[in-house]
Amino acid sequence: MVCPANFASGRRCQVQYTVCKIRHMKLNTVAWRFGINKDLGHPTHSAWPLPVSTACLQRSLHTARGVATCNSASAADALPGASTPAVSTLGVVGPSESSALLSTPPDSHAAAAAATTAVTASRTPAAVVLGIESSCDDTGVAVVASDGRVLGEAIATQAHVHAQWGGVVPNLARDAHAAAIDRTVDAALAAAGLEPRQLTAVAVTIGPGLGLCLRVGVAKARQLARQYGIPLVSVHHMEAHALVSRLPPAAAAAAPPAVRMAATLMTAAAAAATCESAAVAAGIDTAAVRDDISNFAAVPFPFLCLLVSGGHNLLVLVRGVGKYVQLGTTVDDALGEAYDKVARLLNLELRPHGGAALEALAREGDPGAFRFAVPMRKHATCDFSFAGLKTNTRLAIEQHLDPQRTSWMTPDQVNKLQVKADIAASFQFVAVTHLTEKTRRGVGWARELVPELRHLVVAGGVACNQVVRKSLQQLAESEGLELVLPPARWCTDNGVMVAWAGIERLAQGWAEPPPPPPPPPSLSQPVGVIGAEHEQTTAAEFRSRSERNQEALGTSPGSGLGAGAGVGPAVGVETEWIELKPRWPLTSELHPRTAAAQLELRRSAARALPAVNGQKRRGKDRSPRMVGQRTQQLQW
C-alpha cells in the first residue's frame, strides 16, 4: 500500500493505524501514527501533525493490510540541483486534524508546509514541468513533478486593477500580465529551487481565453523553450481544470504556500515536427512519465466532470487525456458570470471577485423570499442557462432597491437591508438548484456510456462556493458516486493545473519541439501580431496605449517592474507569429441525446430530404427544353 504520508516521510517509516469515532461526523475514520524505525537511530514520533483528508484515509484503507512501509528518497536526491530542505518527521494525526484537506484554512498551510518540507517520491520523477497560466486576469506559474509534487508556485493577482471597472478590461489585463510575467516565473522557480535548464518541458495555456492575455504567457513560454532547448506543451484551459483533480491527495498539504504578488501596469512593451518526435528528440521517457502518473494519480479514468467558472459551464465525461464526451454546456451565460453580474447589481465588493461577496451576503438572507423560476426545467437536456435568472434578479433589485426608495438612506443602511440579502440568497438557491438538477441528469447519461462510473469531479472557480459543494455532495451520495473537489486554491486559475495538464499530455507524447530562433530584426516596418488577429501596432502606438491605461488607473509612468516577454514590438523588431486559440472547444464529441447532437441530426435529415426529392423530379423533368431554360436563368 502507498500511504498518504509517502510524500512527506523523508525516511523509511512504519505506519500503524487505529480506528476512532468522530462524534460530529458520525463515521469511522483513521488516526495515522507515523513512527521512524529505531534501527535508523531516529525518534519514534515528532510534534508535527499532517492534515490528511478523511476521504484520502478511507481510500487508503481499502488496500491496507496491517503495517505498511513507505520508501522514499530525499528531495535533494530526487531533483538534482534543488535546494536541500530541512528534514522533519511526522507525528500523530488525530480526529481534529482529519478534516477535509480542501477546506484547510490558509494559515494552516504554513504548518503543513513546514511539516512536509522534505517532500519526497518513491523515485526520481521522470519529468518536471513549468506551467504558465494567463488566460484571463491572473498570472499563475508553478513547477510540478510527474509524481504529483508541487515544487513551487507563484501567482500575481489583478483584482485591484479591475475592481473599479466592474469586470476584466482586456487591455489592462494584458499590460498587467506583461509587467508580472517575468517576476512570477522567477518566483516560482526560486520557490522550487530549480534553474530553467533543469526543466523537462514548459506547459502553457493557449486557449480558450482573452487573446491579448494568452499571448503574454505563450510568448514567455516560447522564450524559455527556445532559450533552454526544452519542449513546449500546449494546454487547453478547461482540460487543465478537469485534470487537476488527479493530483495526489497529499499534494496540497505538501505544496509550499504560493508566492502572491500584486500585478502592476508596465510603462512600455518590449519585443520578445510532430508531437511524439519532439518528446523523443528531447530525451523524455514518456513511459516513465506514464508510470509516475499511474502510481500517484488520485482519480482514475473515466469520471464525470462538472466545470463551472466565470466563462464556462461544461458537463463532460472524461474517458482519458484528450478524450471527452460533452453532455451539456451553457446556452448563454456561465454561472460564475451570473454571480459577478448580480454582485455588481447589488453594489457588492468585487475584490477578489463578486462571487465570494454574494455568497457571504446570501448566508444572511432567506432563500425562499423570492420565488425565481428554475431555468430550463421543461428541457430534458443537460444544458445550463442563467440569463433568464439574471434578468429576474435584476428586476427584483430594481423594484425593491430602487434609488428613489433608498435615497434617504446612507450607503451603510442600504447594505444592511434584509431584502438585499434575501435577493442574494434566492438567486443562489435557484442557481445551485438548476446546476444540481442538470448534473443529476448528466450522471444518468454518463452511466449509459460508462456503467462503472464511480467519481464526480467538480472544478473551476465556482467550485470554491460552499453551497455548490454541499449540494453536489448530497447529489453524489444519492447517486452512489464519490465527489472529488480540488483544493480551493487550485479551483481558480493557477499555474499548478497547467503544469499538471502538461505532464499528462507529455506522457502521451504530445509535445512540440523548441521554437526556432525568431526572425532577424527588420528596420523597414515594425510589426506586432496579437493572437490570431493580424493586428499591426507600432511601438509608439503601444506605448501611448499603456500610458493611457496608467492614467485611467491613476498610476504614474515608470511604476512598472519591467517589460514582459513579447507583449509589444520594439522599434525595428519584427515579432514572430504565435498561434492562439481563444475560442478553442474542449471536444467535438457530443452525447447522442444532447440538444446540439439532436439539432445536427435534424439538419442532416433536412439536407438529405431535398436531395431525394430532387432526384425524383430530375427523373421526370430532364427534357432538353427544361435544361435550356434553367441554363438561361443561370446565365442571366
C-alpha positions as CSV (number, residue, x, y, z in Angstrom):
1,M,0.0,0.0,0.0
2,V,1.2,3.5,-0.7
3,C,0.0,5.6,2.2
4,P,-0.7,9.3,2.0
5,A,2.4,10.0,4.0
6,N,4.8,8.8,1.4
7,F,5.1,12.4,0.1
8,A,6.4,13.6,3.4
9,S,8.2,10.8,5.2
10,G,11.8,11.5,4.2
11,R,12.9,8.3,5.8
12,R,11.8,4.7,5.9
13,C,8.8,4.6,8.2
14,Q,6.3,2.2,9.6
15,V,2.6,3.2,9.6
16,Q,0.1,1.7,12.1
17,Y,-3.4,2.9,12.2
18,T,-6.1,2.9,14.9
19,V,-9.8,3.4,14.3
20,C,-11.6,6.0,16.3
21,K,-15.0,7.6,16.5
22,I,-15.8,11.1,15.4
23,R,-18.9,12.3,17.2
24,H,-20.0,15.1,15.0
25,M,-19.3,13.4,11.6
26,K,-20.8,10.1,12.9
27,L,-18.4,7.9,10.9
28,N,-15.3,5.9,11.5
29,T,-12.1,7.5,10.4
30,V,-8.5,6.6,11.0
31,A,-5.8,8.2,13.1
32,W,-2.5,7.5,11.4
33,R,0.5,7.2,13.6
34,F,3.9,7.7,11.8
35,G,6.9,6.3,13.5
36,I,10.6,6.1,12.4
37,N,12.5,2.9,12.5
38,K,14.5,2.7,15.7
39,D,17.3,0.9,13.9
40,L,18.0,4.1,11.9
41,G,18.5,6.0,15.1
42,H,15.6,8.5,14.7
43,P,12.9,9.4,17.2
44,T,9.8,7.3,17.1
45,H,7.4,10.3,17.0
46,S,7.6,14.1,16.5
47,A,5.4,17.0,17.3
48,W,4.4,17.8,13.7
49,P,0.9,16.8,12.6
50,L,0.0,16.3,8.9
51,P,-3.6,17.2,7.9
52,V,-5.0,14.3,5.9
53,S,-8.5,14.3,4.4
54,T,-11.0,11.7,5.6
55,A,-11.7,10.6,2.0
56,C,-8.0,10.1,1.5
57,L,-7.7,7.9,4.5
58,Q,-10.7,5.9,3.6
59,R,-9.3,5.3,0.1
60,S,-6.0,4.2,1.5
61,L,-7.7,1.7,3.9
62,H,-9.2,-0.2,1.0
63,T,-5.7,-1.6,0.2
64,A,-4.3,-1.5,3.7
65,R,-3.1,-4.8,5.1
66,G,-1.7,-4.4,8.6
67,V,1.5,-2.4,8.7
68,A,2.6,-0.6,5.5
69,T,6.1,0.5,4.7
70,C,6.9,3.6,2.7
71,N,10.2,4.0,0.9
72,S,11.3,7.4,-0.4
73,A,14.4,9.4,-1.0
74,S,15.1,12.9,0.0
75,A,14.1,15.8,-2.2
76,A,17.6,16.7,-2.9
77,D,18.3,13.3,-4.3
78,A,15.0,13.3,-6.3
79,L,15.7,16.6,-8.0
80,P,19.4,17.3,-8.8
81,G,20.3,20.9,-8.2
82,A,17.3,21.6,-6.0
83,S,17.8,23.3,-2.7
84,T,18.2,20.8,0.2
85,P,15.3,21.2,2.6
86,A,15.3,20.7,6.4
87,V,14.2,17.1,7.2
88,S,11.3,16.9,9.6
89,T,9.5,13.9,10.9
90,L,5.7,13.4,11.3
91,G,3.6,13.0,14.4
92,V,0.1,11.8,15.2
93,V,-2.9,12.8,13.1
94,G,-5.9,12.7,15.4
95,P,-9.6,13.3,14.7
96,S,-9.2,17.0,15.0
97,E,-6.6,17.1,12.2
98,S,-8.5,14.7,9.9
99,S,-10.8,17.4,8.5
100,A,-11.2,17.7,4.7
101,L,-7.9,18.8,3.2
102,L,-9.5,21.0,0.6
103,S,-11.1,23.1,3.4
104,T,-7.9,23.7,5.3
105,P,-7.5,27.4,6.1
106,P,-4.6,29.2,4.5
107,D,-2.9,29.8,7.9
108,S,-2.6,26.0,8.4
109,H,-0.8,25.6,5.1
110,A,2.3,27.1,6.6
111,A,2.3,24.5,9.3
112,A,1.6,21.7,6.8
113,A,4.4,23.0,4.6
114,A,6.8,23.2,7.5
115,A,5.9,19.7,8.5
116,T,6.3,18.4,4.9
117,T,9.2,20.3,3.7
118,A,11.0,17.1,3.0
119,V,8.6,16.2,0.3
120,T,9.7,13.0,-1.4
121,A,8.7,10.5,-4.0
122,S,9.3,6.8,-4.4
123,R,11.9,7.5,-7.0
124,T,13.3,10.3,-9.1
125,P,10.4,11.9,-11.0
126,A,10.5,11.3,-14.8
127,A,9.6,14.9,-15.6
128,V,9.5,18.4,-14.0
129,V,7.3,20.8,-15.9
130,L,6.8,24.6,-15.5
131,G,3.2,25.7,-16.1
132,I,2.1,29.2,-17.2
133,E,-1.5,30.4,-17.0
134,S,-2.5,33.8,-18.4
135,S,-5.9,33.3,-20.0
136,C,-7.8,36.0,-18.0
137,D,-6.8,38.2,-15.1
138,D,-4.4,36.2,-13.0
139,T,-0.8,35.4,-13.9
140,G,-0.1,31.9,-12.5
141,V,3.1,30.0,-12.6
142,A,4.0,26.7,-11.0
143,V,6.6,23.9,-11.1
144,V,5.2,20.4,-10.7
145,A,6.9,17.0,-10.8
146,S,5.4,14.0,-12.6
147,D,4.9,12.2,-9.2
148,G,2.4,14.9,-8.2
149,R,4.7,17.1,-6.0
150,V,4.1,20.9,-6.4
151,L,7.7,22.2,-6.0
152,G,6.9,25.9,-6.3
153,E,4.0,28.2,-7.1
154,A,3.6,31.9,-7.7
155,I,0.6,34.0,-8.7
156,A,0.1,37.7,-9.5
157,T,-3.5,38.8,-9.0
158,Q,-5.2,41.7,-10.8
159,A,-8.2,42.1,-8.5
160,H,-7.2,45.7,-7.6
161,V,-6.8,46.6,-11.3
162,H,-10.3,45.6,-12.5
163,A,-12.4,46.2,-9.4
164,Q,-13.2,49.8,-10.2
165,W,-14.4,48.8,-13.7
166,G,-16.7,46.1,-12.5
167,G,-15.1,43.4,-14.7
168,V,-12.0,42.4,-16.6
169,V,-10.7,45.0,-19.0
170,P,-8.7,43.1,-21.7
171,N,-6.1,45.7,-22.5
172,L,-5.5,46.5,-18.8
173,A,-5.2,42.7,-18.1
174,R,-2.7,42.3,-21.0
175,D,-0.5,45.1,-19.6
176,A,-0.6,43.7,-16.1
177,H,0.3,40.3,-17.3
178,A,3.2,41.7,-19.2
179,A,4.5,43.5,-16.1
180,A,4.2,40.5,-13.9
181,I,5.1,37.5,-16.1
182,D,8.9,37.7,-15.7
183,R,9.0,38.0,-11.9
184,T,6.2,35.5,-11.4
185,V,8.2,32.9,-13.4
186,D,11.3,33.8,-11.4
187,A,9.5,33.5,-8.1
188,A,8.1,30.0,-8.9
189,L,11.5,28.7,-10.0
190,A,13.1,30.2,-6.9
191,A,10.5,28.5,-4.7
192,A,11.2,25.2,-6.4
193,G,15.0,25.7,-6.1
194,L,15.5,25.0,-9.8
195,E,17.0,26.6,-12.8
196,P,15.2,26.7,-16.1
197,R,17.7,24.3,-17.7
198,Q,16.6,21.6,-15.2
199,L,13.0,21.7,-16.5
200,T,11.8,18.8,-18.7
201,A,9.2,20.9,-20.5
202,V,7.2,24.2,-20.4
203,A,3.4,24.0,-20.5
204,V,1.2,27.0,-21.3
205,T,-2.4,27.7,-21.8
206,I,-3.2,28.7,-25.4
207,G,-6.9,28.9,-25.1
208,P,-9.7,29.5,-24.6
209,G,-9.5,32.9,-23.0
210,L,-8.7,36.5,-23.9
211,G,-6.3,36.6,-26.9
212,L,-4.4,39.7,-25.6
213,C,-3.7,37.9,-22.3
214,L,-3.0,34.5,-23.7
215,R,-0.3,35.9,-25.9
216,V,1.7,37.2,-23.0
217,G,2.0,33.7,-21.4
218,V,2.6,31.9,-24.7
219,A,5.4,34.4,-25.6
220,K,7.1,33.8,-22.3
221,A,6.8,30.0,-22.6
222,R,8.2,30.1,-26.1
223,Q,11.1,32.3,-24.9
224,L,12.0,29.8,-22.2
225,A,11.7,26.8,-24.6
226,R,13.8,28.5,-27.2
227,Q,16.5,29.7,-24.8
228,Y,17.0,26.4,-23.0
229,G,16.0,24.0,-25.8
230,I,13.2,22.3,-23.9
231,P,9.8,21.1,-25.4
232,L,6.7,23.1,-25.3
233,V,3.3,21.7,-24.4
234,S,0.1,23.5,-25.4
235,V,-2.7,23.1,-22.8
236,H,-6.5,23.7,-23.0
237,H,-7.6,25.8,-20.1
238,M,-10.7,23.7,-19.3
239,E,-8.8,20.5,-19.6
240,A,-6.3,21.8,-17.0
241,H,-9.2,22.5,-14.7
242,A,-10.5,18.9,-15.2
243,L,-7.2,17.1,-14.8
244,V,-6.0,19.0,-11.7
245,S,-8.3,16.7,-9.6
246,R,-6.0,13.8,-10.4
247,L,-3.2,15.3,-8.3
248,P,-2.4,13.1,-5.3
249,P,-4.4,13.9,-2.2
250,A,-1.4,14.8,-0.1
251,A,-0.1,17.3,-2.8
252,A,-2.0,20.2,-1.4
253,A,-0.6,19.8,2.2
254,A,2.9,19.2,0.9
255,A,2.9,22.1,-1.5
256,P,4.7,25.2,-0.4
257,P,2.5,28.3,0.0
258,A,2.0,30.2,-3.3
259,V,4.1,33.3,-3.6
260,R,1.4,36.0,-4.1
261,M,2.0,39.4,-5.6
262,A,0.0,42.3,-7.0
263,A,0.2,42.9,-10.7
264,T,1.1,46.4,-11.9
265,L,0.9,48.0,-15.3
266,M,4.1,48.5,-17.4
267,T,5.2,51.7,-19.0
268,A,6.2,50.3,-22.3
269,A,6.4,47.0,-24.0
270,A,9.4,45.1,-25.3
271,A,9.6,42.6,-28.1
272,A,10.5,39.3,-27.4
273,A,7.6,18.3,-36.1
274,T,5.4,16.2,-34.7
275,C,4.4,15.8,-31.1
276,E,5.8,12.3,-30.5
277,S,9.1,13.0,-32.2
278,A,9.6,16.2,-30.2
279,A,9.3,14.3,-26.9
280,V,11.6,11.6,-28.1
281,A,14.1,14.1,-29.5
282,A,14.2,15.9,-26.2
283,G,15.1,12.6,-24.4
284,I,11.9,12.4,-22.5
285,D,10.9,8.9,-21.3
286,T,7.2,9.1,-21.8
287,A,6.7,5.6,-20.4
288,A,8.4,6.6,-17.2
289,V,6.1,9.7,-17.0
290,R,3.1,7.5,-17.5
291,D,4.3,5.2,-14.7
292,D,4.6,8.2,-12.4
293,I,1.1,9.3,-13.2
294,S,-0.4,5.9,-12.8
295,N,1.2,5.4,-9.5
296,F,0.2,8.7,-7.9
297,A,-2.9,9.9,-9.7
298,A,-5.8,10.2,-7.3
299,V,-8.8,9.8,-9.7
300,P,-8.7,7.0,-12.3
301,F,-10.4,7.4,-15.7
302,P,-13.2,7.6,-16.6
303,F,-15.0,10.1,-14.5
304,L,-17.8,12.7,-14.8
305,C,-16.5,16.3,-14.6
306,L,-18.5,19.5,-14.0
307,L,-16.6,22.6,-15.0
308,V,-18.1,25.8,-13.5
309,S,-16.2,29.1,-13.8
310,G,-16.7,32.6,-14.9
311,G,-16.6,31.9,-18.6
312,H,-17.6,28.3,-18.9
313,N,-20.2,25.8,-17.8
314,L,-19.4,22.3,-19.1
315,L,-20.5,18.8,-18.1
316,V,-18.2,16.2,-19.7
317,L,-17.4,12.6,-19.5
318,V,-13.7,12.2,-19.2
319,R,-12.5,8.9,-20.7
320,G,-8.8,9.9,-20.7
321,V,-6.5,12.7,-21.6
322,G,-7.9,14.4,-24.7
323,K,-10.9,12.0,-24.7
324,Y,-14.0,13.9,-23.7
325,V,-17.7,13.5,-24.4
326,Q,-19.8,16.7,-23.9
327,L,-23.0,16.1,-22.1
328,G,-24.1,19.7,-21.6
329,T,-22.9,23.3,-21.8
330,T,-24.3,26.7,-21.1
331,V,-26.6,28.2,-23.8
332,D,-26.0,31.8,-22.8
333,D,-24.0,32.7,-19.6
334,A,-21.8,30.8,-17.2
335,L,-22.6,30.5,-13.5
336,G,-19.6,32.5,-12.4
337,E,-20.5,35.3,-14.8
338,A,-24.1,35.4,-13.3
339,Y,-22.7,35.6,-9.8
340,D,-20.4,38.5,-10.7
341,K,-23.2,40.3,-12.5
342,V,-25.7,40.0,-9.6
343,A,-22.9,41.2,-7.2
344,R,-22.4,44.3,-9.3
345,L,-26.2,45.0,-9.4
346,L,-26.2,44.7,-5.6
347,N,-23.2,47.1,-5.3
348,L,-21.1,44.5,-3.5
349,E,-17.3,44.5,-3.1
350,L,-15.7,42.9,-6.2
351,R,-12.3,42.1,-4.6
352,P,-11.2,39.4,-5.0
353,H,-14.4,38.7,-7.0
354,G,-18.1,39.2,-6.8
355,G,-19.0,35.6,-6.3
356,A,-17.4,35.4,-2.9
357,A,-19.1,38.6,-1.8
358,L,-22.5,37.4,-3.0
359,E,-22.1,34.0,-1.2
360,A,-21.3,35.8,2.1
361,L,-24.3,38.1,1.7
362,A,-26.6,35.1,0.9
363,R,-25.8,33.5,4.2
364,E,-27.8,36.2,5.9
365,G,-30.9,36.0,3.6
366,D,-33.9,33.8,3.1
367,P,-33.6,31.6,0.1
368,G,-37.4,31.4,-0.2
369,A,-38.1,35.1,-0.1
370,F,-38.2,35.5,-3.9
371,R,-39.6,32.6,-6.0
372,F,-37.4,32.9,-9.1
373,A,-38.2,30.3,-11.7
374,V,-35.7,27.4,-12.1
375,P,-34.4,27.7,-15.7
376,M,-35.0,25.0,-18.4
377,R,-37.0,22.6,-16.3
378,K,-39.1,21.8,-19.4
379,H,-36.0,20.9,-21.4
380,A,-34.9,17.3,-21.0
381,T,-31.2,18.1,-21.6
382,C,-28.1,18.7,-19.6
383,D,-27.6,22.3,-20.9
384,F,-27.5,25.2,-18.5
385,S,-28.9,28.7,-18.7
386,F,-28.5,31.6,-16.3
387,A,-29.5,34.7,-18.5
388,G,-33.2,34.5,-17.5
389,L,-32.3,34.1,-13.8
390,K,-30.1,37.2,-14.1
391,T,-33.0,39.2,-15.6
392,N,-35.4,38.1,-12.9
393,T,-32.9,39.1,-10.2
394,R,-32.3,42.4,-11.9
395,L,-36.0,43.2,-11.9
396,A,-36.3,42.3,-8.3
397,I,-33.4,44.6,-7.4
398,E,-34.9,47.5,-9.4
399,Q,-38.2,47.0,-7.7
400,H,-37.0,46.7,-4.1
401,L,-33.8,48.6,-4.1
402,D,-34.8,51.5,-6.4
403,P,-32.7,54.6,-5.8
404,Q,-35.9,56.7,-5.2
405,R,-36.8,54.4,-2.3
406,T,-33.4,54.4,-0.7
407,S,-32.3,58.0,-1.5
408,W,-32.8,59.0,2.2
409,M,-30.6,56.1,3.4
410,T,-26.8,56.1,3.9
411,P,-24.8,53.5,2.0
412,D,-24.3,51.5,5.2
413,Q,-28.1,51.4,5.8
414,V,-28.7,50.2,2.2
415,N,-26.1,47.5,2.6
416,K,-27.8,46.3,5.8
417,L,-31.3,46.0,4.2
418,Q,-32.6,42.5,4.7
419,V,-34.2,42.5,1.2
420,K,-30.7,42.7,-0.3
421,A,-29.6,39.6,1.5
422,D,-32.9,37.9,0.5
423,I,-32.3,38.6,-3.1
424,A,-28.8,37.2,-3.0
425,A,-30.0,34.1,-1.1
426,S,-32.9,33.5,-3.5
427,F,-30.6,33.9,-6.6
428,Q,-28.1,31.5,-5.2
429,F,-30.7,28.9,-4.2
430,V,-32.2,28.8,-7.7
431,A,-28.8,28.8,-9.5
432,V,-27.5,25.9,-7.4
433,T,-30.8,24.0,-7.8
434,H,-30.6,24.4,-11.6
435,L,-26.9,23.3,-11.6
436,T,-27.7,20.2,-9.4
437,E,-30.7,19.1,-11.5
438,K,-28.8,19.2,-14.8
439,T,-25.8,17.4,-13.2
440,R,-28.1,14.7,-11.9
441,R,-29.5,14.1,-15.4
442,G,-25.9,14.1,-16.6
443,V,-25.0,11.3,-14.2
444,G,-27.7,9.1,-15.8
445,W,-26.5,10.0,-19.3
446,A,-22.9,9.2,-18.4
447,R,-23.8,5.8,-17.0
448,E,-25.4,4.9,-20.3
449,L,-21.9,5.1,-21.8
450,V,-19.9,4.0,-18.7
451,P,-21.9,1.9,-16.3
452,E,-18.9,1.5,-14.0
453,L,-18.8,5.3,-13.3
454,R,-17.6,6.0,-9.7
455,H,-16.3,9.6,-9.5
456,L,-17.9,13.0,-9.9
457,V,-15.3,15.8,-10.2
458,V,-16.2,19.4,-9.8
459,A,-13.6,22.0,-10.8
460,G,-13.4,25.7,-11.8
461,G,-13.6,28.9,-9.8
462,V,-17.3,28.4,-8.7
463,A,-16.3,25.1,-7.1
464,C,-15.0,27.2,-4.2
465,N,-18.6,28.1,-3.3
466,Q,-19.6,26.1,-0.2
467,V,-23.3,26.0,-1.1
468,V,-22.4,24.4,-4.5
469,R,-20.1,21.9,-2.8
470,K,-22.7,20.9,-0.3
471,S,-25.5,20.4,-2.9
472,L,-23.2,18.4,-5.2
473,Q,-22.1,16.3,-2.2
474,Q,-25.7,15.4,-1.5
475,L,-26.1,14.6,-5.2
476,A,-23.1,12.3,-5.2
477,E,-24.1,10.4,-2.1
478,S,-27.6,9.8,-3.5
479,E,-26.2,8.6,-6.8
480,G,-23.5,6.4,-5.2
481,L,-20.6,8.4,-6.5
482,E,-17.5,9.8,-4.8
483,L,-17.3,13.6,-5.1
484,V,-13.8,14.9,-5.8
485,L,-13.1,18.6,-5.3
486,P,-9.6,20.1,-5.9
487,P,-8.3,22.3,-3.1
488,A,-9.8,25.7,-3.2
489,R,-6.5,27.3,-4.1
490,W,-6.4,25.2,-7.3
491,C,-10.0,25.7,-8.3
492,T,-9.4,29.2,-9.6
493,D,-6.9,29.9,-12.4
494,N,-3.4,28.9,-11.4
495,G,-0.2,27.5,-12.8
496,V,-0.4,24.1,-11.0
497,M,-3.3,22.9,-13.1
498,V,-1.5,23.9,-16.3
499,A,1.8,22.2,-15.2
500,W,-0.1,19.0,-14.3
501,A,-2.1,19.0,-17.5
502,G,1.2,19.5,-19.3
503,I,2.6,16.4,-17.6
504,E,-0.5,14.4,-18.6
505,R,-0.1,15.4,-22.2
506,L,3.6,14.9,-22.1
507,A,3.0,11.3,-21.0
508,Q,1.1,10.9,-24.3
509,G,4.0,12.3,-26.3
510,W,2.0,15.5,-27.1
511,A,4.9,18.0,-27.1
512,E,6.2,20.5,-29.6
513,P,9.9,21.0,-30.3
514,P,11.5,24.2,-29.0
515,P,10.6,27.1,-31.2
516,P,13.0,28.1,-33.9
517,P,15.0,31.4,-33.5
518,P,12.9,34.5,-34.1
519,P,13.2,36.2,-37.5
520,P,16.1,38.7,-37.8
521,P,15.3,42.4,-37.0
522,S,13.9,44.4,-39.8
523,L,14.3,48.2,-39.9
524,S,11.7,48.6,-42.7
525,Q,8.5,48.3,-40.7
526,P,7.8,47.2,-37.1
527,V,5.1,44.6,-37.0
528,G,3.2,43.3,-33.9
529,V,1.0,40.3,-34.1
530,I,-1.6,39.7,-31.4
531,G,-3.1,36.2,-31.2
532,A,-4.8,35.0,-34.4
533,E,-5.6,38.6,-35.4
534,H,-3.1,40.2,-37.9
535,E,-3.1,43.5,-35.9
536,Q,-0.1,45.7,-36.7
537,T,0.9,48.1,-34.0
538,T,3.9,50.3,-33.8
539,A,5.9,50.7,-30.7
540,A,4.8,54.4,-30.3
541,E,1.2,53.4,-30.5
542,F,1.6,50.6,-27.9
543,R,3.5,53.0,-25.6
544,S,0.8,55.6,-25.8
545,R,-1.9,53.0,-25.1
546,S,-0.1,51.8,-22.0
547,E,0.3,55.4,-20.8
548,R,-3.4,56.0,-21.2
549,N,-4.2,52.8,-19.2
550,Q,-2.0,54.0,-16.4
551,E,-3.7,57.4,-16.4
552,A,-7.1,55.7,-16.2
553,L,-5.8,53.7,-13.1
554,G,-4.2,56.7,-11.5
555,T,-0.7,55.2,-11.7
556,S,2.4,57.2,-12.5
557,P,4.6,56.4,-15.5
558,G,7.6,54.4,-14.6
559,S,5.8,52.4,-11.8
560,G,6.1,49.1,-13.7
561,L,8.6,46.5,-12.8
562,G,9.9,45.7,-16.2
563,A,8.7,44.5,-19.6
564,G,7.0,41.3,-20.3
565,A,8.2,38.9,-23.0
566,G,6.9,39.5,-26.4
567,V,3.9,41.8,-25.5
568,G,4.6,44.6,-27.9
569,P,7.2,45.2,-30.6
570,A,10.2,47.3,-30.1
571,V,11.2,49.7,-32.9
572,G,12.8,47.9,-35.8
573,V,12.0,44.4,-34.4
574,E,9.6,42.0,-36.2
575,T,7.9,39.7,-33.8
576,E,7.1,36.1,-34.5
577,W,3.8,34.6,-35.3
578,I,2.1,33.0,-32.3
579,E,-0.8,30.7,-32.8
580,L,-3.5,31.1,-30.1
581,K,-7.0,29.5,-29.7
582,P,-9.2,32.0,-27.8
583,R,-12.3,30.0,-28.8
584,W,-10.9,26.5,-28.6
585,P,-13.7,24.0,-27.9
586,L,-12.7,21.2,-25.4
587,T,-14.2,18.5,-27.6
588,S,-16.3,17.9,-30.7
589,E,-17.8,14.6,-29.5
590,L,-21.3,15.0,-28.2
591,H,-23.6,12.7,-26.3
592,P,-26.3,11.4,-28.7
593,R,-29.1,12.9,-26.5
594,T,-27.6,16.4,-26.3
595,A,-29.5,19.3,-27.9
596,A,-26.6,20.0,-30.2
597,A,-26.5,16.4,-31.4
598,Q,-30.2,16.2,-32.0
599,L,-30.1,19.5,-33.9
600,E,-27.3,18.2,-36.1
601,L,-29.3,15.1,-36.7
602,R,-32.3,17.1,-37.8
603,R,-30.2,19.2,-40.1
604,S,-28.7,16.2,-41.7
605,A,-32.1,14.7,-42.3
606,A,-33.3,18.1,-43.8
607,R,-30.3,18.2,-46.1
608,A,-30.9,14.6,-47.2
609,L,-34.7,15.0,-47.9
610,P,-34.4,17.6,-50.7
611,A,-31.7,15.5,-52.4
612,V,-34.0,12.6,-52.5
613,N,-36.9,14.7,-53.8
614,G,-34.6,16.4,-56.4
615,Q,-33.6,13.1,-57.8
616,K,-37.3,12.2,-58.3
617,R,-38.0,15.5,-60.0
618,R,-35.0,15.3,-62.2
619,G,-36.1,11.9,-63.4
620,K,-39.3,13.4,-64.8
621,D,-38.2,16.9,-65.9
622,R,-34.9,16.3,-67.6
623,S,-36.1,17.3,-71.1
624,P,-33.9,19.4,-73.3
625,R,-36.4,22.3,-73.1
626,M,-36.2,22.4,-69.3
627,V,-32.4,22.2,-69.2
628,G,-32.2,25.1,-71.7
629,Q,-34.5,27.3,-69.7
630,R,-32.5,26.6,-66.5
631,T,-29.2,27.4,-68.3
632,Q,-30.6,30.7,-69.5
633,Q,-31.8,31.6,-65.9
634,L,-28.3,30.9,-64.5
635,Q,-26.6,32.9,-67.2
636,W,-29.0,35.9,-66.6
